[in-house]
Amino acid sequence: MSSKPTNFVPDYSATPFSLDLSLLPESCTIFTNCRLCIGGRLTPTKSAIIVSNATGQLDEVFTNQSGVTVSGNSKNGAEVVDLHNAIVAPGFIELQTNGLRGFHFTHFTDKDTYAAELDKVSTYLPSTGVTGFYATLPTVASDEFKRILPSLAPTDIEGGASLLGAHAEGPYLHPSKKGAHNSSLFHQAVTPPVEVYGDIATNDSTLKLVTIAPELENANSLISDLVSKDIRVSLGHSNASYAEGLSALEAGATCLTHTLNAMAPLHHRDPGLAGLVTAAPPTTPHSPWFSIIPDGNHLHPSMATMLFRSNPEKCILITDSIELAGLEDGTYPGHSQIPFRQTKKGSRVVIEGTETLIGGCASLSECVRNLMQWSGCGIAEAVKCVTENVVEFMGDEQRGRLEAWRRADFVVMDDEANVMETWVGGKRVWKEV
């Protein structure tokens, strides 16, 4: 079969391609008669992918414009699956979720109970198209960070989405933009990460991302320190100016957290952090990736569209889901991280009796559909914001793209981005009934 490509380029040639099953060297599954989401574009009909049953990887990706035909008889147990013109996309990756189905990632009693709850979350997420997720810990006490983080090491979970590590959204945040966080637990950036997160902040691959308010004292030194340990830094929960944001990018930050939420508003003469979305060299070393919550509550549809359209190559969709996601509407008790009663109605959750948003309850597949509807973008453009853009930001070379030698994490969808099947590591883990 193929060797690992150095730069994958879809083949849109008009020459028909015939796949001879008898030449396949090992047991595999061939998905034919499908369209593929690659690089923000939807390939022509009758594309195909080959999944190695032995490795759980994508072995070949065929995007021939004139289609792929299958001939011959398999000598090694190859199975052919006709997808009847459905769309195949990389599995969605959730960069920011605080929990769902009644479990918040700050809820820790003991390791075994916590692992069991993670399994429940993991097996639920494929129904929303998610095949990998970063568990987000909002601001908690340092002792809690140190207790919880060791349980969030990257791991594959049988029958579910992979846990890809932890995103610490705090405690280096600004009190003026605390949102639903407990500001009494915030730290200035002069506090060393090891004092907040423990040894995981220095010698482990668990902590993948930290959100920081760049206007804090010593923030740039903290950013440089974290980046030197291969921990990504995003800017958020902040009232920082555009200039302070530029300085943080120069120090190594590479993203904005839920842009315009818990952030200084976009102003025509004082753009704040949100103005960095279109920043580019030579003003700054790079334009940052930026996450948005397109659930209809955190951002007006026109604002979500404006942000996406201004830099679609760097846009990342997140849910910012909390533990009420997937539960019935109603008012629920708070907990250690959110010491307030919480009222859920649809995808909107607020502190009881207020308009203060706590988090989201929309699924990532719903966010994809919303972006398509609001902006008029195609399905492949929207999918890129939950797949390729995420892995490029996080440096993940295994997931997020339909390329040979990457993991066979993918979803099968209809034209409206409704998820019909979800596959993780070459195994189907969810199918619409």
N, C-alpha and C positions, 0 to 999 in steps of 0.2 A: 504494500500500500504506500501512501504518500510519506515523504519526509517532512519534517516540521518546517512550515513556511517562515520566512523572515519578514515578509510584508504581504499579507493576504490581500489579493485584489480579485473581486468577483469577475467571473468570465461571462460576459454578455455577448459572446460570439454567436453567429447564426448557424454554426455547424452542429447538426444533431449529434448527440452522444449516446452510445449504447453501452450499458453496463452488463458485462458477462458474469453471471453469478458463479460460474464454475471456476473463475479465476480468483475469487476471494480466498485469502489464505487462512481465515479463522472464522469462528462463529461470530455472526454479527446480525444487526437488524438494519434493513434499508427502508427509509421512509421516502416514499416517492409521491409525485403529483402534488407538490406543495409549493408555496411561496415563502421566501425567507426574508427576515429583517436583518439587513447587513449595512452598517455604516449609515443609518438613517434613510436607506432606500429599500424598497420592496422589490425583490427579484421577480423576473417573469414567472409565469405558471410553469408547472412541471419541473421544478427544481427537485433536488434530492439530497439527503444526508445519510451517511453510513455511521452507525454507532457500534463500536467494538463491545461485545458482551463480556470480553475478558478483562478489559481495562476500564470500562465505563467512560471512555473518551470518544470524541468525534473523530472518526478515522478519515472521512472524506466529506467535502462539501461541494456539491455540483450546482452551479447557477447558470447553466447553459440556456440561452434565450430560446432555442428551438426544442428544449425539453430533454429529458433523460428517459430512455427506454431500458427495460430490464429483459435480458434474454438468458437462455441456458438454465441448467439445473445446479443447485448448490450441492457441493460435496462436503460442506462443513456446517450444515445446519443453519444457513442464513435464512432469515425471515424477511418477507417483503410486506410492508404496511402501506397501503394506498390511503393517503390523507384527503383525497377528493378535493383538492384545491384549497385546503385550509392553510393558515399562516403559521409558520414556525418561527419563534423568536427566542433569543437567549433567555434563560430564566431570570426573572426580576430579582434585583438585589435591593434590599431595604437598608438604607444607610442610617435611618433614625427611627427606631421604635422603642418606646419605653415599656411595652408590654401589651398583652391582649388576653381576651377570654378569661378575665378575672385575675390574671397574674401580672403584677408589676415587677420589673427586674430589681427593684429595691427591696422586695419582700423576701427576706432571708431568715430562715430559722435554723436549718442545718443543711449540709451538703447534699444528702440523699433526697430530701424533700425538694430542694431547689432544682436538682437535676431532673426530677420527675416532672416538675412544672415546666422546665425548659423543653422537655420532650413533648409535652402537650402543645406548647406554642409552636414548636418546630413542625409537628404533624398537621397543625391547622393551616399554617402559612401557605403551603402549596395550593390550597383551594383559592388563594388570591393571586396565584402566579409566582409567588416568591420562592426561590430556591436557595437563597443565602441571605443572612441578616446580621447586622451589627447591633448587639444589645446596648441600648443607651441607658446610662445611669445619670439621672439628673442629680442636682446637688444634695448630698447627704453628708453626715459627719465623717471625718477622716477614718474613724474606726470602722464605719460601715463600708466605705470604699475598700478598705483593706480586707474585710471579711468576704465581700461579694466578688471582687474582681478575679480571684483565683478560680472561681467557678465559671468564668466566661472565656476561658481559653478556646481558641478555634477548634472545632470538632465537627465531624460528620455524624449526623444523627439518623439512625436507621428509619427509613420510611418518611423522612421529613426534610425540611430545609436545613442547610448547614449553618451552624453558628460560626461566624467569621471573626469574632473578637468583640471588644468593648469600645464604645464611644462614651467618654466621660464629658457630659455637658455640665461642667462646673468642677470645682467651686470658684474658679477664677472669673467671675462674672461681675457686672456692675449693678449696684443696688437700684439705680434709677430705671433699669430695664429687667427687673427680676422676673416678670411674668408670674408664673405659679411657683417659682422656686422659693425656698426658705432663705432669705437674705442673711439671716443671723449666722448661717453656716458658710457664707462666702469668705474667701481668702484673698488677700492681695497677692500679686504675682511674685512677691519676694519670698513667699513660702516655697521651699523646694518641693518638687513633685513627689519625691520619695516620702516626705512627711505626710502628704495627703493620700497617696495611692499605695504606698509601700514599695517593696523591692520590684514589683511588677513594672514600675515606672523607669527602671534602670536596666533590667536584664531579662526581659520576657517579651514574648510576641503577642501577649493578650491585649494590651492597651494599644489600640490602633489609631484612635482619633480623640483629640481634646478640643473642646470649644472654649475660647478665651475672649474676654473683652480687652481690646488692644490699648485702651486708654489707661489701664491700670499701671501703677508704678512698677517698673522693671519688666513690663510685659514682653518687650522685644527680646530681652535676655532669656526669659522663660521659653518663648517661642523657639529661639535658636537651640536651646538645650533639648527641648522635646524633639525637634526635627532631627537633631544629631543622633537620636536614638531610634530613628525610623518611625516616629509617631507623627501622624499628620496633625496639623493645627487648622482649625476653622475659627472664624471671627463671628461672635454673636452675643446676644444678651448685653448689648452695648449701646452707648450714646456717642460713640467715637465719631470724630470728624473724618472727612475724606483723607486729609493729610495724615492723620493717625493710622488710618487703614493702609495707606500706601507704605508707611513706615513698617507696619506689621508684615506686609507682603515681602518687603525687602529683607525682613528678618527670617522669612521662611514659611509664613502662613500661606495656605493655598486654597482656601474655601471660605464661603459665607454660610452661616447656619440660619435656616428658615428665614430667608431674606425678607426684610421689612417687618417681620414679627419680632417683638422684643428688640427693636433696633430704631435708631433715629430715622424719622421719615425722610423720604426723598423730596428735596426742595430744589428749585431751579437755580438758586445761587449757593446753596449749601447741601450738596448731594448726600453727605454722610457715607456710611459703608456701602449702601446700596448703589451708589454711584460708581463703585469699583467694578460693577458687572461688565462695563465696556472699557475698562482701563486696559491699556496695551503699551508695549514698548514704544518709544524709549522712556515714557513716563514712569513705568513700573516694569519689573522683570517679566511679568506675565499677567494675564487677566485671570482672576480666580474662578474656580468652579463655584457654583452657588446653588444652594438647595431652596426649593419652594414647596409650600404645602397647598396643592391645588384641590382643596376639598370644598371650596365655596364658602368657607367660614373664615379662614385665616387670611385669605387674599380675595379681593374682588376679581371676578373672571377677567376683566379688562387689564388689571394690573398683573395678574399671572401671565396673560398673553404678552404684555409688553416686556416683561422680564425674559420670558422664554425667547421671544423673537429677537431681542437685542443681542443674544449670544447663545444660540441653541447648542453649540458645541460644548458649552460648559454648564448647561442647566441640568440639575439633578432633582427629580421628584422624590419627596419623602411623605410619609404619613404623619410622623410625630405621634404615632398612636400611643394611647395609654391603656391601662388594663380593662377599661370599659369597652374597648373595641370588640365587637362580636357578641356583646350582651344586649339584653332588652333595654329599651328606654326607661329612665327613672332616675331617682336620686340615690346616690350611694355614699357610704362613709369615706372619709379621707384616710390618710395613713402617714407614715413618718416623713415622706417626701412632700406630700400635699396635705397639710393639716387642716383641710376644709372639706365640708360635704360637697359632693360633685353631682351636678345635674346633667344627664345625657339626654339629648333629643336628636335622633338621627346620627349624623356624623359630628355634631357639635357638642362639646362638653365645656361647661363653665363652672366656676366656683358658685355654689348655691346662692341665689339672690343677687348675683352680679353679672356683668357682661365680660368678666375676665376669662379668656380662653385658657384652658388647662392643657389641652392636647387634642389630637385628632382621633376620629373613629372611622374614617374612610379607609378602604382597602387600597393597596397600591394599584391594583387593576382598575379600581374606580377613578383614581387619580389620573391614570393614563387616559381613560375614556373622557374625563373632564377636559384635559388639555386638548384632546382632539376636537371636542365639541366647541370649546371656547375659542381656540386659536385657528381652527380650520386646518391644522397640520395633518399629515398622513400618519397612519398607524406606526410605520417604521421610525418616523421622526420622534414620536412620543415614546416609543419603546426604547430608543437610544438613551433617553433621559433616566431610565431605570436599569440600564444594562451597561452599554459601552462607556458612557460618561462616568458612571460610578467606578468601574474597574480601572479606567485611566487615572482618575483622581487617586484611588487607593493603591494603585500599583499591583493589582491582582492579575497575574498572567495565566490563571487557570480557568476563570469564569467570564461570563459577560459578553462573549462573542461567539458567533458560529464560525469557528475555525478548526481545522484539523489540529489535533493534539490538545485541544482544550477539553475540559470536562463536558460530558454530555448532559448538561443542565439546560433544559429548554422547556418552552411551553407551546402548546398547540392552541390557536385562537381562531375565532371567526373574524370577519371584517370589521366588526364593532369593538374588537379587543375584549370580547368575552372569553375567558379562559375555559377551554374544554378538557385539556389534559396537562399535567405537569410531570416532568421527568427529571430526576436527580441522579447523577452518576450512571446514566444509561438505564435506570429503572423507573418505571411509571409509579409514582407515589400518590397520584390523585387523578380521578376522572369524573367529569360531570355525569351525574346520574340521569 
